[in-house]
Amino acid sequence: MSSVNYEIYFTGKVIGGELQGIPGEKFRHELKYFEGKSVELVIRKKRKYRSVQQNKLMWVYYTMIANELGNTKDEVHSILGSMFLKSESVNPKTGAIYKYIKSTTDLTTSEMMDYMMSIHKFAAEELGIILPSPDDRM
């Protein structure tokens, strides 16, 4: 297996200034994929990604909007992503700016809530569609 796109994810908890919950044997086993390579170790607060309930409600939204507009759910997914999930990355060496659409898969629970609230507001104001409130369903 190539280490080019290979990443290892472990989660643990800091207790008394020490990292707990990282299985040492499994960690050492995974390190073999990086033998002789430079690596980067990042420790950050664990992110809570979108919930199953949020994802289900998002597709309810897409279905309701698709039915109103005559588009497919996937088309609505793309349209709303291009409206509300725009992002950009800057190349630190050249300063070039790369624009892209974030995937809902990568959103945290709070980012997903913001996205859904944007859809909710857009549907009401622009399309006259009253969607179920994310606050009520979450």
NORWOQUI-V874457 format. One record per pair of residues at least 6 apart in sequence whose ideal C-beta (glycine too) atoms are under 6 Angstrom apart, sorted by the first residue. I is the first residue (numbers start at 1). J is the second residue. D is the distance in Angstrom with one decimal. If there is no record, write none. Layout:
i=I j=J d=D
i=I j=J d=D
This chain:
i=1 j=33 d=5.9
i=3 j=33 d=4.8
i=3 j=34 d=5.2
i=3 j=37 d=5.6
i=6 j=33 d=5.2
i=8 j=30 d=4.6
i=10 j=22 d=5.0
i=11 j=46 d=5.6
i=12 j=19 d=5.0
i=12 j=20 d=5.5
i=12 j=21 d=3.6
i=12 j=22 d=4.7
i=13 j=20 d=5.2
i=13 j=21 d=5.6
i=47 j=108 d=5.2
i=48 j=108 d=5.9
i=48 j=109 d=4.8
i=50 j=107 d=5.1
i=50 j=109 d=6.0
i=50 j=112 d=4.0
i=51 j=109 d=5.8
i=53 j=138 d=5.9
i=54 j=112 d=4.7
i=57 j=137 d=5.2
i=61 j=119 d=5.3
i=61 j=131 d=5.4
i=62 j=73 d=4.4
i=62 j=76 d=4.5
i=62 j=77 d=5.5
i=63 j=73 d=5.6
i=65 j=76 d=4.9
i=66 j=72 d=5.9
i=66 j=73 d=4.9
i=66 j=76 d=4.7
i=68 j=127 d=6.0
i=68 j=129 d=5.5
i=80 j=119 d=5.7
i=81 j=101 d=4.8
i=82 j=101 d=5.7
i=84 j=115 d=5.6
i=84 j=118 d=4.5
i=85 j=101 d=5.2
i=85 j=102 d=4.2
i=87 j=100 d=5.8
i=87 j=102 d=5.0
i=88 j=97 d=5.4
i=88 j=99 d=4.8
i=89 j=98 d=4.8
i=90 j=97 d=5.5
i=116 j=134 d=4.4
i=120 j=131 d=5.1
i=123 j=129 d=4.2
i=123 j=131 d=5.1
